[in-house]
Amino acid sequence: MIELRDVRKTYPGKHGTEFAAVDGVSLTVAEGTVLGVVGHSGAGKSTLLRLVNHLEVPTAGRVLVGGRDLTALDERGRRAVRRSIGMVFQHVNLFRSRTVLGNVAYPLRLAGTPRAEARRRALEVLRFVGLEDRARHWPEQLSGGQRQRVGVARALATSPKVLLCDEATSALDPQTTREVLELLRRVNTELGVTVVLITHEMDVVRFLCDQVAVMSEGRVVESGEVYEVFARPRHPVTKVFVRSALGDPPEGEALERLRGRHTGRLVTVPVARDVPAAQHLSRLLREHRVDFTIAHAGVGEVRDAALGSVTLELRGEEGDVDAFVAALDAVRTVRATEKVGADAR
């Protein structure tokens, strides 16, 4: 649905230099999927999003939406493609002088849709986002989450094939964020809309997205299927974002504090869809006559699958504990055992 081919966007810098906000990015977004683009402030995320609908013109490279190359079209052709793209912003910027219904119908009226048809469609999308009963309200009568849902309804009014979301939940509280993300999931699964989401929160990515692209200094430094990127982050920037969502196994001072509270041997067991720890732990504990206490746990859900690690304090005869750890290692369920304190007694 979306393809960026070696896209570059530069701006004039100081003393005749150039600043590359987006620097040689190539990405493909399959139809009907959700892509999350994450990165720190200034990484180039929002510029990248604006290149997709040609609100920013690339300095170099090609941008294709639905197979049409926006960089090769005239302004009339680009406007036609933009009609298939909806956009939701961090700040919804609803018209205070229009009702909720008027705000949602506005892009339809702008496109020349007859008033009655625009009203019918606006009520339809308001029903989809759960705000049909607020159609006659004014924006200031709505909560922040309701205004954001009106923003989603407005973006959906023209029946887009692509929805671009620029930090759409960053100004919301956790509960409202969850509600908006669940709405965006419905937009994707029920309407088949391809979604590109800009965010700096990996919790948003792990809940909603199928694919993730991590940006730093204008470049995509890592990308792939969300679970795989969370489970095996390679780039330092990606590792920072994953830690913010899942936490780390205890190391350094944290490990020493655990050792101060737990006198048994410490091992860390990964929890992942391709590591069958749960299938083996209870059986091996029984077989080797080893008792345990959970000393630390950092497990989250990524795309409906568990991911993280559990650090166990093992208690029993030294030989039994050694045999248990060796058995776990044999089925590849122990991660960084020595590093996390397999030798602690």
C-alpha positions as CSV (number, residue, x, y, z in Angstrom):
1,M,0.0,0.0,0.0
2,I,2.9,2.4,0.8
3,E,6.4,2.3,-0.5
4,L,9.3,4.6,0.2
5,R,12.3,4.2,-2.0
6,D,15.6,5.8,-0.8
7,V,13.6,8.9,0.3
8,R,15.5,12.0,1.5
9,K,14.3,15.3,2.8
10,T,16.7,18.1,3.5
11,Y,16.3,21.6,4.8
12,P,18.8,24.6,4.6
13,G,21.1,24.7,7.6
14,K,23.6,27.3,8.9
15,H,26.4,28.7,6.8
16,G,25.1,27.1,3.5
17,T,24.9,23.6,4.9
18,E,22.0,21.2,4.7
19,F,20.1,19.3,7.4
20,A,18.7,15.9,6.5
21,A,15.5,15.3,8.5
22,V,15.0,12.0,6.5
23,D,18.1,10.5,5.1
24,G,17.8,7.6,2.6
25,V,14.8,5.8,4.0
26,S,13.3,2.8,2.3
27,L,10.1,1.2,3.7
28,T,7.3,-1.0,2.5
29,V,3.9,-1.1,4.3
30,A,1.7,-4.0,3.2
31,E,-2.0,-3.4,2.6
32,G,-4.1,-3.9,5.7
33,T,-1.2,-3.8,8.2
34,V,-0.2,-1.4,11.0
35,L,3.3,0.1,11.0
36,G,4.6,1.9,14.1
37,V,7.4,4.4,13.5
38,V,9.3,5.1,16.8
39,G,12.2,7.3,17.7
40,H,13.3,10.1,20.0
41,S,12.4,13.7,19.3
42,G,14.1,15.0,16.2
43,A,14.5,11.5,14.7
44,G,12.6,12.4,11.6
45,K,9.3,10.5,12.3
46,S,6.8,13.3,11.7
47,T,8.7,14.5,8.5
48,L,8.5,10.9,7.3
49,L,4.8,10.8,7.8
50,R,4.2,14.0,6.0
51,L,6.2,12.7,3.1
52,V,3.7,9.8,2.7
53,N,0.9,12.2,1.8
54,H,3.2,14.7,0.1
55,L,2.5,17.5,2.6
56,E,6.4,17.5,2.5
57,V,8.0,17.1,-0.9
58,P,11.0,14.8,-0.9
59,T,14.3,16.2,-1.9
60,A,15.2,12.8,-3.4
61,G,13.7,9.3,-3.8
62,R,10.2,8.1,-4.5
63,V,7.0,7.8,-2.5
64,L,4.3,5.4,-3.8
65,V,0.8,5.0,-2.3
66,G,-1.5,2.4,-3.7
67,G,1.0,1.9,-6.5
68,R,0.9,5.6,-7.6
69,D,4.1,7.5,-7.5
70,L,3.3,10.8,-5.8
71,T,6.7,12.2,-6.8
72,A,5.7,11.8,-10.5
73,L,2.2,13.3,-10.3
74,D,1.1,16.8,-10.8
75,E,-0.8,18.6,-8.0
76,R,-4.2,17.5,-9.3
77,G,-3.0,13.8,-9.3
78,R,-1.6,14.2,-5.8
79,R,-4.9,15.6,-4.5
80,A,-6.6,12.5,-5.9
81,V,-4.3,10.3,-4.0
82,R,-4.6,12.3,-0.8
83,R,-8.3,11.7,-0.8
84,S,-7.5,8.0,-0.1
85,I,-5.4,9.1,3.0
86,G,-6.8,10.2,6.3
87,M,-4.7,11.8,9.0
88,V,-5.1,12.1,12.8
89,F,-2.9,14.5,14.8
90,Q,-1.8,14.8,18.4
91,H,-3.9,18.0,18.7
92,V,-7.2,17.4,17.0
93,N,-7.9,21.1,16.2
94,L,-11.6,20.7,15.8
95,F,-13.5,23.8,14.6
96,R,-15.0,25.4,17.7
97,S,-17.7,27.0,15.5
98,R,-19.0,23.7,14.2
99,T,-20.8,20.8,16.0
100,V,-19.2,17.4,16.2
101,L,-21.4,16.4,13.2
102,G,-20.2,19.5,11.3
103,N,-16.6,18.8,12.0
104,V,-16.8,15.2,10.7
105,A,-18.8,16.3,7.7
106,Y,-16.4,19.1,6.8
107,P,-14.0,17.2,4.6
108,L,-16.9,15.6,2.7
109,R,-18.4,19.0,2.1
110,L,-15.0,20.3,1.0
111,A,-14.8,17.5,-1.5
112,G,-18.2,18.5,-3.0
113,T,-20.4,15.8,-1.3
114,P,-24.1,16.8,-1.2
115,R,-25.2,18.0,2.3
116,A,-27.6,15.1,2.9
117,E,-25.0,12.5,1.9
118,A,-22.3,14.1,3.9
119,R,-24.6,14.1,7.0
120,R,-25.4,10.4,6.5
121,R,-21.8,9.4,6.2
122,A,-20.8,11.6,9.2
123,L,-23.4,9.9,11.4
124,E,-22.2,6.5,10.1
125,V,-18.5,7.1,11.2
126,L,-19.6,8.7,14.5
127,R,-21.6,5.6,15.2
128,F,-18.4,3.5,14.4
129,V,-16.4,5.5,16.9
130,G,-19.1,5.4,19.5
131,L,-20.1,9.1,19.5
132,E,-23.3,9.2,17.5
133,D,-25.1,10.6,20.6
134,R,-22.6,13.5,20.7
135,A,-23.3,14.6,17.1
136,R,-25.0,17.9,18.2
137,H,-22.4,18.7,20.9
138,W,-19.8,21.4,20.5
139,P,-16.1,20.4,20.8
140,E,-15.6,22.1,24.2
141,Q,-18.3,19.9,25.6
142,L,-16.2,16.8,24.9
143,S,-13.4,15.1,26.9
144,G,-9.9,14.8,25.4
145,G,-10.5,11.2,24.5
146,Q,-13.8,12.0,22.8
147,R,-12.3,14.8,20.8
148,Q,-9.6,12.4,19.6
149,R,-12.3,10.0,18.6
150,V,-14.0,12.8,16.6
151,G,-10.6,13.3,15.0
152,V,-10.5,9.7,13.9
153,A,-14.1,9.9,12.7
154,R,-13.3,13.0,10.6
155,A,-10.3,11.2,9.1
156,L,-12.5,8.2,8.2
157,A,-15.3,10.2,6.7
158,T,-13.9,10.1,3.2
159,S,-13.4,6.3,3.4
160,P,-9.6,6.3,3.2
161,K,-7.5,3.3,2.4
162,V,-4.6,4.7,4.6
163,L,-4.7,6.3,8.0
164,L,-1.7,8.3,9.2
165,C,-1.5,9.0,12.9
166,D,1.0,11.5,14.3
167,E,1.4,11.0,18.1
168,A,-2.4,10.5,18.2
169,T,-2.3,9.3,21.9
170,S,0.6,11.1,23.4
171,A,-1.6,13.8,25.1
172,L,-4.0,11.3,26.6
173,D,-4.1,9.5,30.0
174,P,-3.4,5.7,30.0
175,Q,-7.0,4.6,30.1
176,T,-8.1,7.0,27.2
177,T,-5.0,6.0,25.3
178,R,-6.1,2.4,25.5
179,E,-9.5,3.3,24.3
180,V,-8.2,5.2,21.3
181,L,-5.7,2.3,20.4
182,E,-8.6,-0.2,20.6
183,L,-10.5,2.1,18.2
184,L,-7.5,2.2,15.8
185,R,-7.3,-1.6,16.0
186,R,-10.9,-1.8,14.9
187,V,-10.2,0.7,12.1
188,N,-7.6,-1.7,10.9
189,T,-9.3,-5.1,11.4
190,E,-12.9,-4.2,10.6
191,L,-12.4,-1.6,7.9
192,G,-9.2,-3.0,6.4
193,V,-7.5,0.4,6.6
194,T,-3.7,0.4,6.5
195,V,-2.4,2.4,9.5
196,V,1.0,4.2,9.9
197,L,1.4,5.4,13.5
198,I,4.1,7.8,14.7
199,T,4.9,7.4,18.4
200,H,7.7,7.5,21.0
201,E,6.0,4.9,23.2
202,M,6.8,1.3,22.7
203,D,3.8,0.3,24.7
204,V,1.7,1.7,21.9
205,V,3.7,-0.3,19.3
206,R,3.4,-3.6,21.2
207,F,-0.3,-3.3,21.6
208,L,-1.3,-2.2,18.1
209,C,1.3,-2.6,15.4
210,D,2.2,-5.5,13.2
211,Q,5.5,-4.0,12.0
212,V,7.8,-1.4,13.6
213,A,10.5,0.9,12.2
214,V,12.9,2.6,14.5
215,M,14.4,5.9,13.5
216,S,17.4,7.8,14.6
217,E,18.9,10.9,13.0
218,G,16.7,10.6,10.0
219,R,17.5,7.0,9.2
220,V,15.6,3.7,9.9
221,V,18.1,1.9,12.0
222,E,16.0,-1.2,12.6
223,S,12.7,-2.6,11.3
224,G,10.7,-5.8,11.2
225,E,7.8,-7.7,12.7
226,V,7.0,-6.3,16.2
227,Y,7.5,-9.4,18.2
228,E,10.9,-10.2,16.6
229,V,12.2,-6.6,17.1
230,F,11.1,-6.7,20.8
231,A,12.6,-10.2,21.3
232,R,15.9,-9.5,19.5
233,P,16.6,-5.8,19.3
234,R,19.9,-5.1,17.6
235,H,20.5,-1.4,17.5
236,P,21.2,0.5,20.7
237,V,18.3,2.9,20.1
238,T,15.9,0.0,19.7
239,K,17.2,-1.6,22.9
240,V,16.5,1.5,24.9
241,F,12.9,1.6,23.6
242,V,12.4,-2.1,24.3
243,R,13.7,-1.7,27.8
244,S,11.3,1.2,28.4
245,A,8.4,-1.2,27.7
246,L,9.6,-4.5,29.1
247,G,12.4,-3.7,31.5
248,D,15.7,-5.6,31.8
249,P,16.8,-8.7,33.6
250,P,18.5,-7.6,36.8
251,E,22.2,-6.6,36.4
252,G,24.8,-4.6,38.3
253,E,23.4,-3.0,41.4
254,A,20.0,-4.4,40.8
255,L,21.5,-7.9,40.8
256,E,23.5,-7.2,44.0
257,R,20.3,-6.1,45.7
258,L,18.6,-9.3,44.7
259,R,21.6,-11.3,46.0
260,G,21.2,-9.5,49.3
261,R,17.6,-10.7,49.6
262,H,18.0,-14.1,48.1
263,T,20.6,-16.6,49.3
264,G,19.9,-19.3,46.7
265,R,21.2,-19.5,43.2
266,L,19.8,-17.0,40.7
267,V,19.0,-17.8,37.1
268,T,17.0,-15.9,34.5
269,V,14.6,-17.8,32.3
270,P,13.3,-16.1,29.1
271,V,9.6,-16.0,28.4
272,A,9.0,-16.0,24.6
273,R,6.8,-17.7,22.1
274,D,9.8,-19.6,20.6
275,V,11.3,-20.5,24.0
276,P,9.3,-23.3,25.6
277,A,10.3,-22.5,29.2
278,A,6.8,-23.0,30.6
279,Q,6.6,-26.5,29.2
280,H,9.8,-27.6,31.0
281,L,10.1,-25.6,34.2
282,S,7.6,-27.5,36.4
283,R,8.6,-30.9,35.1
284,L,12.4,-30.3,35.6
285,L,11.9,-28.8,39.0
286,R,10.1,-31.9,40.1
287,E,12.6,-34.3,38.5
288,H,15.6,-32.6,40.1
289,R,13.9,-31.9,43.5
290,V,14.6,-28.2,43.3
291,D,12.4,-25.5,45.0
292,F,12.2,-21.9,43.7
293,T,11.1,-18.4,44.5
294,I,10.4,-15.7,41.9
295,A,13.0,-13.1,42.6
296,H,12.3,-10.7,39.7
297,A,9.9,-10.7,36.8
298,G,9.6,-8.5,33.7
299,V,7.0,-10.0,31.4
300,G,4.7,-8.1,29.0
301,E,2.4,-8.9,26.1
302,V,3.5,-8.1,22.6
303,R,1.0,-8.7,19.8
304,D,-1.0,-11.1,22.1
305,A,2.1,-13.2,23.1
306,A,4.1,-13.1,26.3
307,L,7.7,-11.7,26.2
308,G,10.2,-11.0,28.9
309,S,12.1,-12.9,31.5
310,V,11.7,-14.3,35.1
311,T,14.6,-14.5,37.5
312,L,14.3,-17.4,39.9
313,E,16.0,-18.2,43.2
314,L,16.8,-21.9,43.2
315,R,17.0,-23.9,46.5
316,G,18.1,-27.5,46.9
317,E,21.2,-29.7,47.0
318,E,24.0,-28.2,45.0
319,G,24.2,-31.1,42.7
320,D,20.5,-31.1,42.1
321,V,20.5,-27.4,41.3
322,D,23.5,-27.9,38.9
323,A,21.6,-30.7,37.2
324,F,18.4,-28.6,36.9
325,V,20.3,-25.6,35.3
326,A,22.0,-28.0,32.9
327,A,18.7,-29.5,31.9
328,L,17.2,-26.1,31.3
329,D,20.2,-25.1,29.3
330,A,19.8,-28.2,27.2
331,V,16.3,-27.1,26.1
332,R,17.6,-23.6,25.6
333,T,15.4,-22.0,28.1
334,V,18.1,-20.3,30.3
335,R,19.3,-16.9,29.1
336,A,22.5,-15.3,30.3
337,T,22.6,-17.6,33.3
338,E,26.2,-16.8,34.4
339,K,25.7,-13.1,33.8
340,V,22.6,-13.0,35.9
341,G,24.1,-14.9,38.7
342,A,24.1,-18.6,38.2
343,D,27.1,-18.8,40.5
344,A,25.3,-17.0,43.4
345,R,24.7,-19.1,46.4
